[in-house]
Amino acid sequence: MQAVDPTLIPLKAPKGNEPNAKPAFQQPAELGVLSNLKGTFTGTGFNMIFRPKANSLPASTFPTPLSNPSEDNVLELNLTREKWVFSAPLDKVPNRGFGAQDDIDLGAVPYAQFVDDLTNPNSGKADDPNPLGIHFETGIFLQIPDTKTNPVIGNTLSRMASIPHGTTINAQGLAPSPSQKQSGPPVIPSVNVTPFNPRDNHPISFESQIFGTGASSRLPQNLSKFNDNKSITPAILSNPNQVLSDANDKIKDKILDNISFTVSTKRLDGQLGGGTSSIAFLEGADLNAGSQTSPNASVPEVTATFWLSTVQHKILVPAGPAWKEGTPPAKATAVELPAGVQAPSFLVRRGEELKKDTVFTVKAKQMQYSQTVILFFGGLFWPHVSVATVVPFEREIGFGELVKVG
């Protein structure tokens, strides 16, 4: 489907005495930071969610009998594997202004996100032989140009997403300017994971947040093996963003620069749009009563920060002839990475014959994100935090982007 129907774009022809008259719409919007979102990214992450607990939940769900069976929630922890697939940007997407506000054109990058749970309580690692899909999401990132009249606002970004649980989101935030790029790895702040009362924001902790407990309403209950492997530690349980910082620490000498942006469904200062919408089951809507009862798990707010870092890798390009039309490119994978670091992979069209496997350097983007979804049930707001670090998978790169080592 075309993003734009050309027959719907009204062009104002310049009058004879106005040779420089402007058309009724601006030039196609630049993608800005979204231009880095292309191709496939894969990697690993961590997910923690306080989920509602039904009275009918079998006691056998928990290997160890609960110390407090009456708790109304389950804290689930997941070691995850992720894949993000970004499609080619859409053609310009026109939005019509009213009155004094000119038309604008949006930039748009469609995407799909897949998340599998690899948590293995037997090993304490992310190596479950039967991974379980726990998240699938389709959406579009938008680059929205600044407007001078209605509204008066600078360049913004929006992430529109649809989740099969029955929720859609539109999260918006200010777009970063090139001057906001920083040298080296990003400084990633901590994230709050403690539930709180929405009336006064008073935090309310649960036994499941205590790392050493083995009889709480948590899955997995026993975290000792995970702690031994440093896959889930006390620091990670209290601050999932530690996973992102740990990933960067392993390759900090390879990270050249970074830039970030935040989008949220929470409207700030009346300038930004956005919001969430969920099905009746999640909202707890009682059609007979004509009002909302206690939600099963409504979603009042979603906030996500993305960090895009430039990483310089060494890659090994296999020996072979110069690339010719109709032949497949050579597969190259990053080398000399520390243990536990996801290696990006590339498809290289050799610009010349390589008589032996040759090491080159190449710059590529690493994407990290930290997302907090606020769930509402049982009278409390419950942070659901997901984080991941993903890198290019079989990204096509030109031979001119490579620098031979030695």
Contacts in CASP RR format, 6 or more apart in sequence:
PFRMAT RR
TARGET T0000
AUTHOR 0000-0000-0000
METHOD contacts of the structure
MODEL  1
MQAVDPTLIPLKAPKGNEPNAKPAFQQPAELGVLSNLKGTFTGTGFNMIF
RPKANSLPASTFPTPLSNPSEDNVLELNLTREKWVFSAPLDKVPNRGFGA
QDDIDLGAVPYAQFVDDLTNPNSGKADDPNPLGIHFETGIFLQIPDTKTN
PVIGNTLSRMASIPHGTTINAQGLAPSPSQKQSGPPVIPSVNVTPFNPRD
NHPISFESQIFGTGASSRLPQNLSKFNDNKSITPAILSNPNQVLSDANDK
IKDKILDNISFTVSTKRLDGQLGGGTSSIAFLEGADLNAGSQTSPNASVP
EVTATFWLSTVQHKILVPAGPAWKEGTPPAKATAVELPAGVQAPSFLVRR
GEELKKDTVFTVKAKQMQYSQTVILFFGGLFWPHVSVATVVPFEREIGFG
ELVKVG
2 91 0 8 1.000
3 90 0 8 1.000
3 91 0 8 1.000
3 92 0 8 1.000
3 93 0 8 1.000
3 108 0 8 1.000
4 91 0 8 1.000
4 92 0 8 1.000
4 93 0 8 1.000
4 94 0 8 1.000
8 94 0 8 1.000
9 25 0 8 1.000
9 94 0 8 1.000
10 24 0 8 1.000
11 23 0 8 1.000
11 24 0 8 1.000
12 21 0 8 1.000
12 22 0 8 1.000
12 23 0 8 1.000
12 24 0 8 1.000
14 20 0 8 1.000
14 21 0 8 1.000
15 21 0 8 1.000
24 102 0 8 1.000
24 103 0 8 1.000
25 94 0 8 1.000
25 102 0 8 1.000
25 103 0 8 1.000
25 104 0 8 1.000
25 105 0 8 1.000
26 102 0 8 1.000
26 103 0 8 1.000
26 104 0 8 1.000
26 105 0 8 1.000
26 145 0 8 1.000
27 105 0 8 1.000
28 91 0 8 1.000
28 92 0 8 1.000
28 105 0 8 1.000
28 107 0 8 1.000
29 92 0 8 1.000
29 104 0 8 1.000
29 105 0 8 1.000
29 106 0 8 1.000
29 107 0 8 1.000
29 143 0 8 1.000
29 144 0 8 1.000
29 145 0 8 1.000
30 107 0 8 1.000
30 143 0 8 1.000
31 89 0 8 1.000
31 107 0 8 1.000
31 109 0 8 1.000
31 143 0 8 1.000
32 143 0 8 1.000
32 175 0 8 1.000
33 157 0 8 1.000
33 175 0 8 1.000
33 176 0 8 1.000
33 259 0 8 1.000
33 261 0 8 1.000
33 308 0 8 1.000
34 89 0 8 1.000
34 107 0 8 1.000
34 109 0 8 1.000
34 141 0 8 1.000
34 143 0 8 1.000
34 157 0 8 1.000
36 308 0 8 1.000
36 365 0 8 1.000
36 367 0 8 1.000
37 86 0 8 1.000
37 109 0 8 1.000
37 111 0 8 1.000
37 141 0 8 1.000
37 367 0 8 1.000
38 86 0 8 1.000
38 88 0 8 1.000
38 109 0 8 1.000
39 85 0 8 1.000
39 86 0 8 1.000
39 392 0 8 1.000
39 393 0 8 1.000
39 395 0 8 1.000
40 83 0 8 1.000
40 84 0 8 1.000
40 85 0 8 1.000
40 86 0 8 1.000
40 392 0 8 1.000
40 393 0 8 1.000
40 394 0 8 1.000
40 395 0 8 1.000
41 82 0 8 1.000
41 83 0 8 1.000
41 84 0 8 1.000
41 86 0 8 1.000
41 367 0 8 1.000
41 390 0 8 1.000
41 391 0 8 1.000
41 392 0 8 1.000
41 393 0 8 1.000
42 81 0 8 1.000
42 82 0 8 1.000
42 83 0 8 1.000
42 84 0 8 1.000
42 342 0 8 1.000
42 390 0 8 1.000
42 391 0 8 1.000
42 393 0 8 1.000
43 81 0 8 1.000
43 82 0 8 1.000
43 83 0 8 1.000
43 342 0 8 1.000
43 388 0 8 1.000
43 389 0 8 1.000
43 390 0 8 1.000
43 391 0 8 1.000
44 79 0 8 1.000
44 80 0 8 1.000
44 81 0 8 1.000
44 82 0 8 1.000
44 126 0 8 1.000
44 342 0 8 1.000
44 388 0 8 1.000
44 389 0 8 1.000
45 79 0 8 1.000
45 80 0 8 1.000
45 81 0 8 1.000
45 82 0 8 1.000
45 243 0 8 1.000
45 386 0 8 1.000
45 387 0 8 1.000
45 388 0 8 1.000
45 389 0 8 1.000
46 77 0 8 1.000
46 78 0 8 1.000
46 79 0 8 1.000
46 80 0 8 1.000
46 232 0 8 1.000
46 236 0 8 1.000
46 240 0 8 1.000
46 243 0 8 1.000
46 386 0 8 1.000
46 387 0 8 1.000
46 388 0 8 1.000
47 76 0 8 1.000
47 77 0 8 1.000
47 78 0 8 1.000
47 80 0 8 1.000
47 115 0 8 1.000
47 117 0 8 1.000
47 134 0 8 1.000
47 135 0 8 1.000
47 240 0 8 1.000
47 385 0 8 1.000
47 386 0 8 1.000
47 387 0 8 1.000
48 75 0 8 1.000
48 76 0 8 1.000
48 77 0 8 1.000
48 78 0 8 1.000
48 193 0 8 1.000
48 237 0 8 1.000
48 240 0 8 1.000
48 384 0 8 1.000
48 385 0 8 1.000
48 386 0 8 1.000
49 75 0 8 1.000
49 76 0 8 1.000
49 78 0 8 1.000
49 375 0 8 1.000
49 382 0 8 1.000
49 384 0 8 1.000
49 385 0 8 1.000
50 73 0 8 1.000
50 74 0 8 1.000
50 75 0 8 1.000
50 195 0 8 1.000
50 206 0 8 1.000
50 375 0 8 1.000
50 382 0 8 1.000
50 383 0 8 1.000
50 384 0 8 1.000
51 73 0 8 1.000
51 74 0 8 1.000
51 75 0 8 1.000
51 76 0 8 1.000
51 297 0 8 1.000
51 375 0 8 1.000
52 72 0 8 1.000
52 73 0 8 1.000
52 74 0 8 1.000
52 296 0 8 1.000
52 297 0 8 1.000
52 375 0 8 1.000
52 377 0 8 1.000
52 378 0 8 1.000
53 71 0 8 1.000
53 72 0 8 1.000
53 73 0 8 1.000
53 74 0 8 1.000
53 217 0 8 1.000
57 74 0 8 1.000
59 65 0 8 1.000
59 66 0 8 1.000
59 69 0 8 1.000
61 74 0 8 1.000
61 219 0 8 1.000
62 217 0 8 1.000
62 219 0 8 1.000
62 221 0 8 1.000
63 221 0 8 1.000
63 222 0 8 1.000
64 214 0 8 1.000
64 215 0 8 1.000
64 221 0 8 1.000
64 222 0 8 1.000
65 215 0 8 1.000
66 215 0 8 1.000
66 216 0 8 1.000
66 217 0 8 1.000
67 207 0 8 1.000
67 213 0 8 1.000
67 215 0 8 1.000
67 216 0 8 1.000
68 207 0 8 1.000
68 216 0 8 1.000
68 217 0 8 1.000
71 206 0 8 1.000
71 207 0 8 1.000
71 208 0 8 1.000
71 216 0 8 1.000
71 217 0 8 1.000
72 377 0 8 1.000
72 378 0 8 1.000
73 195 0 8 1.000
73 206 0 8 1.000
73 208 0 8 1.000
73 217 0 8 1.000
73 377 0 8 1.000
73 382 0 8 1.000
74 208 0 8 1.000
74 217 0 8 1.000
74 218 0 8 1.000
74 219 0 8 1.000
75 206 0 8 1.000
75 208 0 8 1.000
75 209 0 8 1.000
75 216 0 8 1.000
75 217 0 8 1.000
75 218 0 8 1.000
75 219 0 8 1.000
76 218 0 8 1.000
76 219 0 8 1.000
77 119 0 8 1.000
77 218 0 8 1.000
77 219 0 8 1.000
77 220 0 8 1.000
77 223 0 8 1.000
77 232 0 8 1.000
77 237 0 8 1.000
78 117 0 8 1.000
78 118 0 8 1.000
78 119 0 8 1.000
78 134 0 8 1.000
79 117 0 8 1.000
79 118 0 8 1.000
79 119 0 8 1.000
79 120 0 8 1.000
79 125 0 8 1.000
79 126 0 8 1.000
79 231 0 8 1.000
79 232 0 8 1.000
80 115 0 8 1.000
80 116 0 8 1.000
80 117 0 8 1.000
80 118 0 8 1.000
80 126 0 8 1.000
80 134 0 8 1.000
80 386 0 8 1.000
80 388 0 8 1.000
81 115 0 8 1.000
81 116 0 8 1.000
81 118 0 8 1.000
81 126 0 8 1.000
81 131 0 8 1.000
82 113 0 8 1.000
82 114 0 8 1.000
82 115 0 8 1.000
82 116 0 8 1.000
82 388 0 8 1.000
82 390 0 8 1.000
83 113 0 8 1.000
83 114 0 8 1.000
83 390 0 8 1.000
83 393 0 8 1.000
84 111 0 8 1.000
84 112 0 8 1.000
84 113 0 8 1.000
84 114 0 8 1.000
84 367 0 8 1.000
84 390 0 8 1.000
85 111 0 8 1.000
85 112 0 8 1.000
85 113 0 8 1.000
85 114 0 8 1.000
86 109 0 8 1.000
86 110 0 8 1.000
86 111 0 8 1.000
87 109 0 8 1.000
87 110 0 8 1.000
87 111 0 8 1.000
89 107 0 8 1.000
89 108 0 8 1.000
89 109 0 8 1.000
90 107 0 8 1.000
90 108 0 8 1.000
90 109 0 8 1.000
90 110 0 8 1.000
90 140 0 8 1.000
92 105 0 8 1.000
92 106 0 8 1.000
92 107 0 8 1.000
93 105 0 8 1.000
93 106 0 8 1.000
93 107 0 8 1.000
93 108 0 8 1.000
93 142 0 8 1.000
94 103 0 8 1.000
94 104 0 8 1.000
94 105 0 8 1.000
94 106 0 8 1.000
95 103 0 8 1.000
95 104 0 8 1.000
95 105 0 8 1.000
95 106 0 8 1.000
96 103 0 8 1.000
97 103 0 8 1.000
97 104 0 8 1.000
97 150 0 8 1.000
98 150 0 8 1.000
100 149 0 8 1.000
100 150 0 8 1.000
101 147 0 8 1.000
101 149 0 8 1.000
101 150 0 8 1.000
102 147 0 8 1.000
102 149 0 8 1.000
104 144 0 8 1.000
104 145 0 8 1.000
104 147 0 8 1.000
105 145 0 8 1.000
106 142 0 8 1.000
106 143 0 8 1.000
106 144 0 8 1.000
106 145 0 8 1.000
107 142 0 8 1.000
107 143 0 8 1.000
107 144 0 8 1.000
108 140 0 8 1.000
108 141 0 8 1.000
108 142 0 8 1.000
108 143 0 8 1.000
109 140 0 8 1.000
109 141 0 8 1.000
110 138 0 8 1.000
110 139 0 8 1.000
110 140 0 8 1.000
111 138 0 8 1.000
111 139 0 8 1.000
111 140 0 8 1.000
111 141 0 8 1.000
112 136 0 8 1.000
112 137 0 8 1.000
112 138 0 8 1.000
112 139 0 8 1.000
113 135 0 8 1.000
113 136 0 8 1.000
113 137 0 8 1.000
113 138 0 8 1.000
114 133 0 8 1.000
114 135 0 8 1.000
114 136 0 8 1.000
115 133 0 8 1.000
115 134 0 8 1.000
115 135 0 8 1.000
115 136 0 8 1.000
115 386 0 8 1.000
115 388 0 8 1.000
116 131 0 8 1.000
116 132 0 8 1.000
116 133 0 8 1.000
116 134 0 8 1.000
117 128 0 8 1.000
117 131 0 8 1.000
117 132 0 8 1.000
117 133 0 8 1.000
117 134 0 8 1.000
118 126 0 8 1.000
118 127 0 8 1.000
118 128 0 8 1.000
118 131 0 8 1.000
119 126 0 8 1.000
119 128 0 8 1.000
119 220 0 8 1.000
120 126 0 8 1.000
120 127 0 8 1.000
120 128 0 8 1.000
120 129 0 8 1.000
121 220 0 8 1.000
121 222 0 8 1.000
121 225 0 8 1.000
122 225 0 8 1.000
123 225 0 8 1.000
123 229 0 8 1.000
124 225 0 8 1.000
124 226 0 8 1.000
124 228 0 8 1.000
124 229 0 8 1.000
124 231 0 8 1.000
124 232 0 8 1.000
125 226 0 8 1.000
125 229 0 8 1.000
125 231 0 8 1.000
126 231 0 8 1.000
135 163 0 8 1.000
135 386 0 8 1.000
136 163 0 8 1.000
136 164 0 8 1.000
137 161 0 8 1.000
137 162 0 8 1.000
137 163 0 8 1.000
138 161 0 8 1.000
138 162 0 8 1.000
139 159 0 8 1.000
139 160 0 8 1.000
139 161 0 8 1.000
139 162 0 8 1.000
140 159 0 8 1.000
140 160 0 8 1.000
141 157 0 8 1.000
141 158 0 8 1.000
141 159 0 8 1.000
142 157 0 8 1.000
142 158 0 8 1.000
142 159 0 8 1.000
142 160 0 8 1.000
143 155 0 8 1.000
143 157 0 8 1.000
143 175 0 8 1.000
144 155 0 8 1.000
144 156 0 8 1.000
144 157 0 8 1.000
144 158 0 8 1.000
144 172 0 8 1.000
144 175 0 8 1.000
145 155 0 8 1.000
146 153 0 8 1.000
146 154 0 8 1.000
146 155 0 8 1.000
147 153 0 8 1.000
147 154 0 8 1.000
151 271 0 8 1.000
153 271 0 8 1.000
153 272 0 8 1.000
154 174 0 8 1.000
154 175 0 8 1.000
155 174 0 8 1.000
155 175 0 8 1.000
156 172 0 8 1.000
156 173 0 8 1.000
156 174 0 8 1.000
156 175 0 8 1.000
156 272 0 8 1.000
157 172 0 8 1.000
157 173 0 8 1.000
157 174 0 8 1.000
157 175 0 8 1.000
157 261 0 8 1.000
157 263 0 8 1.000
158 170 0 8 1.000
158 171 0 8 1.000
158 172 0 8 1.000
158 173 0 8 1.000
158 263 0 8 1.000
158 274 0 8 1.000
159 169 0 8 1.000
159 170 0 8 1.000
159 171 0 8 1.000
159 172 0 8 1.000
159 263 0 8 1.000
159 304 0 8 1.000
160 168 0 8 1.000
160 169 0 8 1.000
160 170 0 8 1.000
160 171 0 8 1.000
161 168 0 8 1.000
161 169 0 8 1.000
161 171 0 8 1.000
162 168 0 8 1.000
163 169 0 8 1.000
165 282 0 8 1.000
166 278 0 8 1.000
166 279 0 8 1.000
166 282 0 8 1.000
167 276 0 8 1.000
167 277 0 8 1.000
167 278 0 8 1.000
167 279 0 8 1.000
167 282 0 8 1.000
167 299 0 8 1.000
168 276 0 8 1.000
168 277 0 8 1.000
168 278 0 8 1.000
169 265 0 8 1.000
169 274 0 8 1.000
169 275 0 8 1.000
169 276 0 8 1.000
169 277 0 8 1.000
169 299 0 8 1.000
169 302 0 8 1.000
170 265 0 8 1.000
170 273 0 8 1.000
170 274 0 8 1.000
170 275 0 8 1.000
170 276 0 8 1.000
171 263 0 8 1.000
171 264 0 8 1.000
171 265 0 8 1.000
171 274 0 8 1.000
171 275 0 8 1.000
171 302 0 8 1.000
171 303 0 8 1.000
171 304 0 8 1.000
172 263 0 8 1.000
172 264 0 8 1.000
172 265 0 8 1.000
172 272 0 8 1.000
172 273 0 8 1.000
172 274 0 8 1.000
173 261 0 8 1.000
173 262 0 8 1.000
173 263 0 8 1.000
173 264 0 8 1.000
173 268 0 8 1.000
173 272 0 8 1.000
174 261 0 8 1.000
174 272 0 8 1.000
175 261 0 8 1.000
176 259 0 8 1.000
176 260 0 8 1.000
176 261 0 8 1.000
180 259 0 8 1.000
180 260 0 8 1.000
181 257 0 8 1.000
181 258 0 8 1.000
181 259 0 8 1.000
182 257 0 8 1.000
182 258 0 8 1.000
182 259 0 8 1.000
183 256 0 8 1.000
183 257 0 8 1.000
184 252 0 8 1.000
184 255 0 8 1.000
184 256 0 8 1.000
184 257 0 8 1.000
184 258 0 8 1.000
184 309 0 8 1.000
185 248 0 8 1.000
185 249 0 8 1.000
185 252 0 8 1.000
185 255 0 8 1.000
185 258 0 8 1.000
185 309 0 8 1.000
186 248 0 8 1.000
186 258 0 8 1.000
186 260 0 8 1.000
186 307 0 8 1.000
186 309 0 8 1.000
186 368 0 8 1.000
188 241 0 8 1.000
188 244 0 8 1.000
188 245 0 8 1.000
188 248 0 8 1.000
188 307 0 8 1.000
188 368 0 8 1.000
188 370 0 8 1.000
189 241 0 8 1.000
190 239 0 8 1.000
190 241 0 8 1.000
190 242 0 8 1.000
191 239 0 8 1.000
191 240 0 8 1.000
191 241 0 8 1.000
191 370 0 8 1.000
191 372 0 8 1.000
191 383 0 8 1.000
191 385 0 8 1.000
192 383 0 8 1.000
193 209 0 8 1.000
193 237 0 8 1.000
193 238 0 8 1.000
193 239 0 8 1.000
193 240 0 8 1.000
193 383 0 8 1.000
193 385 0 8 1.000
194 203 0 8 1.000
194 204 0 8 1.000
194 205 0 8 1.000
194 209 0 8 1.000
194 383 0 8 1.000
195 203 0 8 1.000
195 204 0 8 1.000
195 205 0 8 1.000
195 206 0 8 1.000
195 380 0 8 1.000
195 381 0 8 1.000
195 382 0 8 1.000
195 383 0 8 1.000
196 202 0 8 1.000
196 203 0 8 1.000
196 204 0 8 1.000
196 380 0 8 1.000
196 381 0 8 1.000
197 204 0 8 1.000
197 379 0 8 1.000
197 380 0 8 1.000
197 381 0 8 1.000
198 300 0 8 1.000
198 376 0 8 1.000
198 379 0 8 1.000
198 380 0 8 1.000
198 381 0 8 1.000
204 380 0 8 1.000
206 216 0 8 1.000
206 217 0 8 1.000
207 213 0 8 1.000
207 216 0 8 1.000
207 217 0 8 1.000
208 216 0 8 1.000
208 217 0 8 1.000
208 218 0 8 1.000
209 237 0 8 1.000
209 238 0 8 1.000
210 216 0 8 1.000
211 223 0 8 1.000
211 227 0 8 1.000
211 233 0 8 1.000
211 234 0 8 1.000
211 237 0 8 1.000
212 223 0 8 1.000
212 224 0 8 1.000
213 221 0 8 1.000
214 221 0 8 1.000
214 222 0 8 1.000
215 221 0 8 1.000
220 226 0 8 1.000
223 232 0 8 1.000
223 237 0 8 1.000
226 232 0 8 1.000
226 233 0 8 1.000
227 233 0 8 1.000
227 234 0 8 1.000
233 242 0 8 1.000
235 242 0 8 1.000
236 242 0 8 1.000
236 243 0 8 1.000
240 370 0 8 1.000
240 385 0 8 1.000
240 386 0 8 1.000
240 387 0 8 1.000
241 370 0 8 1.000
241 387 0 8 1.000
243 387 0 8 1.000
243 389 0 8 1.000
244 307 0 8 1.000
244 368 0 8 1.000
244 370 0 8 1.000
244 387 0 8 1.000
244 389 0 8 1.000
247 341 0 8 1.000
247 368 0 8 1.000
247 389 0 8 1.000
248 255 0 8 1.000
248 309 0 8 1.000
248 368 0 8 1.000
248 389 0 8 1.000
250 337 0 8 1.000
250 338 0 8 1.000
250 340 0 8 1.000
250 341 0 8 1.000
251 311 0 8 1.000
251 337 0 8 1.000
251 338 0 8 1.000
251 341 0 8 1.000
254 311 0 8 1.000
254 312 0 8 1.000
254 313 0 8 1.000
255 309 0 8 1.000
255 310 0 8 1.000
255 311 0 8 1.000
255 366 0 8 1.000
256 309 0 8 1.000
256 310 0 8 1.000
256 311 0 8 1.000
256 312 0 8 1.000
256 363 0 8 1.000
257 309 0 8 1.000
257 310 0 8 1.000
258 307 0 8 1.000
258 308 0 8 1.000
258 309 0 8 1.000
258 310 0 8 1.000
259 307 0 8 1.000
259 308 0 8 1.000
260 305 0 8 1.000
260 306 0 8 1.000
260 307 0 8 1.000
260 308 0 8 1.000
261 305 0 8 1.000
261 306 0 8 1.000
262 303 0 8 1.000
262 304 0 8 1.000
262 305 0 8 1.000
262 306 0 8 1.000
263 303 0 8 1.000
263 304 0 8 1.000
264 272 0 8 1.000
264 301 0 8 1.000
264 302 0 8 1.000
264 303 0 8 1.000
264 304 0 8 1.000
265 274 0 8 1.000
265 275 0 8 1.000
265 276 0 8 1.000
265 301 0 8 1.000
265 302 0 8 1.000
265 303 0 8 1.000
266 301 0 8 1.000
266 303 0 8 1.000
267 273 0 8 1.000
267 274 0 8 1.000
267 275 0 8 1.000
276 299 0 8 1.000
276 300 0 8 1.000
276 301 0 8 1.000
276 302 0 8 1.000
278 298 0 8 1.000
278 299 0 8 1.000
280 287 0 8 1.000
281 296 0 8 1.000
282 295 0 8 1.000
282 296 0 8 1.000
282 297 0 8 1.000
282 298 0 8 1.000
282 299 0 8 1.000
283 292 0 8 1.000
283 295 0 8 1.000
283 298 0 8 1.000
284 292 0 8 1.000
284 293 0 8 1.000
284 294 0 8 1.000
284 295 0 8 1.000
284 296 0 8 1.000
284 298 0 8 1.000
285 292 0 8 1.000
285 293 0 8 1.000
286 292 0 8 1.000
286 293 0 8 1.000
294 377 0 8 1.000
294 378 0 8 1.000
294 379 0 8 1.000
295 376 0 8 1.000
295 377 0 8 1.000
295 378 0 8 1.000
296 377 0 8 1.000
297 375 0 8 1.000
297 376 0 8 1.000
297 377 0 8 1.000
298 375 0 8 1.000
298 376 0 8 1.000
298 377 0 8 1.000
299 373 0 8 1.000
299 374 0 8 1.000
299 375 0 8 1.000
299 376 0 8 1.000
300 374 0 8 1.000
300 376 0 8 1.000
300 381 0 8 1.000
301 373 0 8 1.000
301 374 0 8 1.000
302 371 0 8 1.000
302 372 0 8 1.000
302 373 0 8 1.000
302 374 0 8 1.000
303 371 0 8 1.000
303 372 0 8 1.000
304 369 0 8 1.000
304 370 0 8 1.000
304 371 0 8 1.000
304 372 0 8 1.000
305 369 0 8 1.000
305 370 0 8 1.000
305 371 0 8 1.000
306 367 0 8 1.000
306 368 0 8 1.000
306 369 0 8 1.000
307 367 0 8 1.000
307 368 0 8 1.000
307 369 0 8 1.000
308 365 0 8 1.000
308 366 0 8 1.000
308 367 0 8 1.000
309 365 0 8 1.000
309 366 0 8 1.000
309 368 0 8 1.000
310 363 0 8 1.000
310 364 0 8 1.000
310 365 0 8 1.000
310 366 0 8 1.000
311 344 0 8 1.000
311 363 0 8 1.000
311 364 0 8 1.000
311 365 0 8 1.000
311 366 0 8 1.000
311 391 0 8 1.000
312 361 0 8 1.000
312 362 0 8 1.000
312 363 0 8 1.000
313 334 0 8 1.000
313 337 0 8 1.000
313 344 0 8 1.000
313 361 0 8 1.000
313 362 0 8 1.000
313 363 0 8 1.000
313 364 0 8 1.000
314 334 0 8 1.000
314 335 0 8 1.000
314 336 0 8 1.000
314 359 0 8 1.000
314 360 0 8 1.000
314 361 0 8 1.000
314 405 0 8 1.000
315 332 0 8 1.000
315 333 0 8 1.000
315 334 0 8 1.000
315 335 0 8 1.000
315 346 0 8 1.000
315 348 0 8 1.000
315 359 0 8 1.000
315 360 0 8 1.000
315 361 0 8 1.000
315 362 0 8 1.000
315 402 0 8 1.000
316 332 0 8 1.000
316 333 0 8 1.000
316 335 0 8 1.000
316 357 0 8 1.000
316 358 0 8 1.000
316 359 0 8 1.000
317 330 0 8 1.000
317 332 0 8 1.000
317 348 0 8 1.000
317 350 0 8 1.000
317 354 0 8 1.000
317 357 0 8 1.000
317 358 0 8 1.000
317 359 0 8 1.000
317 360 0 8 1.000
317 402 0 8 1.000
318 330 0 8 1.000
318 331 0 8 1.000
318 332 0 8 1.000
318 354 0 8 1.000
318 357 0 8 1.000
319 354 0 8 1.000
319 355 0 8 1.000
319 356 0 8 1.000
319 357 0 8 1.000
319 358 0 8 1.000
320 330 0 8 1.000
320 350 0 8 1.000
320 353 0 8 1.000
320 354 0 8 1.000
320 355 0 8 1.000
321 350 0 8 1.000
321 353 0 8 1.000
322 350 0 8 1.000
322 351 0 8 1.000
322 352 0 8 1.000
322 353 0 8 1.000
323 329 0 8 1.000
323 330 0 8 1.000
323 349 0 8 1.000
323 350 0 8 1.000
323 351 0 8 1.000
323 399 0 8 1.000
328 347 0 8 1.000
329 347 0 8 1.000
329 348 0 8 1.000
329 349 0 8 1.000
329 350 0 8 1.000
329 396 0 8 1.000
330 347 0 8 1.000
330 348 0 8 1.000
330 349 0 8 1.000
330 350 0 8 1.000
331 345 0 8 1.000
331 346 0 8 1.000
331 347 0 8 1.000
331 348 0 8 1.000
331 394 0 8 1.000
332 345 0 8 1.000
332 346 0 8 1.000
332 347 0 8 1.000
332 348 0 8 1.000
332 360 0 8 1.000
333 343 0 8 1.000
333 344 0 8 1.000
333 345 0 8 1.000
333 346 0 8 1.000
334 343 0 8 1.000
334 344 0 8 1.000
334 345 0 8 1.000
335 343 0 8 1.000
335 359 0 8 1.000
337 343 0 8 1.000
342 389 0 8 1.000
342 390 0 8 1.000
342 391 0 8 1.000
343 391 0 8 1.000
344 364 0 8 1.000
344 366 0 8 1.000
344 391 0 8 1.000
344 392 0 8 1.000
344 393 0 8 1.000
344 395 0 8 1.000
345 392 0 8 1.000
345 393 0 8 1.000
345 394 0 8 1.000
345 395 0 8 1.000
346 362 0 8 1.000
346 364 0 8 1.000
346 392 0 8 1.000
346 394 0 8 1.000
346 395 0 8 1.000
346 396 0 8 1.000
346 397 0 8 1.000
347 394 0 8 1.000
347 395 0 8 1.000
347 396 0 8 1.000
347 397 0 8 1.000
348 397 0 8 1.000
348 398 0 8 1.000
348 399 0 8 1.000
348 402 0 8 1.000
349 396 0 8 1.000
349 398 0 8 1.000
349 399 0 8 1.000
350 399 0 8 1.000
351 399 0 8 1.000
351 400 0 8 1.000
352 399 0 8 1.000
358 404 0 8 1.000
359 404 0 8 1.000
359 405 0 8 1.000
360 402 0 8 1.000
360 403 0 8 1.000
360 404 0 8 1.000
360 405 0 8 1.000
361 402 0 8 1.000
361 403 0 8 1.000
361 405 0 8 1.000
362 397 0 8 1.000
362 401 0 8 1.000
362 402 0 8 1.000
362 403 0 8 1.000
363 401 0 8 1.000
364 391 0 8 1.000
364 392 0 8 1.000
364 395 0 8 1.000
364 397 0 8 1.000
365 392 0 8 1.000
366 389 0 8 1.000
366 390 0 8 1.000
366 391 0 8 1.000
367 389 0 8 1.000
367 390 0 8 1.000
367 391 0 8 1.000
368 387 0 8 1.000
368 388 0 8 1.000
368 389 0 8 1.000
368 390 0 8 1.000
369 386 0 8 1.000
369 387 0 8 1.000
369 388 0 8 1.000
370 385 0 8 1.000
370 386 0 8 1.000
370 387 0 8 1.000
371 385 0 8 1.000
371 386 0 8 1.000
371 387 0 8 1.000
372 383 0 8 1.000
372 384 0 8 1.000
372 385 0 8 1.000
373 383 0 8 1.000
373 384 0 8 1.000
373 385 0 8 1.000
373 386 0 8 1.000
374 381 0 8 1.000
374 382 0 8 1.000
374 383 0 8 1.000
374 384 0 8 1.000
375 381 0 8 1.000
375 382 0 8 1.000
375 384 0 8 1.000
376 382 0 8 1.000
END
